[in-house]
Amino acid sequence: YRNTKILDLFNHLNNAGCNVEIYDPWVDQKEVKKDHNINIAGSLKEKYYDAVIFAVAHKEFKELSGENIKKFCQDNHVIFDIKHQLDPEMVDGRL
């Protein structure tokens, strides 16, 4: 987490007034809290998110189907895939 642009993205969205939640099953939640004062979500909430940004190339995320992703989203949502890991038909944009 120390050498990632995820923190920059988090800070930018947070400073813009977005309610940002990070989920990453690979990071040590306590370490991120201690080092950056950021809480990492232990799980995802169904029908909760307005936007989902895939910013890491973990196999757990790549293996998700469109329907599995959308179950976590509000009816009106956007999905971005920064790492180009998901099927292009599943996402609204890529950077």
C-alpha positions, 0 to 999 in steps of 0.5 A: 500500500505504500507504493501505490496510487490508490492512496492518491485516488482515495484522497482525491475522491475523499477531498472532493466530498465522496464517501469512499470505501476501500475493499482489498482482501490482500492488505493488512487492515490494521497496518493501513489504519495505523500508517494512513488512518484509513479503514479498509472494508472487511466485506462489500455491501449489497446494493450500496455503491454508486460507483465501483473502481477496480484499481488493482489486478487481483485475481479475485476481482478479475474472476467476478462476473458482471452480475456479481459486481452489479449486486453490490451497486445501486440501480444507477451506478458506474463501474471503472476498470483502471487495470483493464482486468474486466470484460469491457462490456461489464464496465462504463469506463477505463482509464 
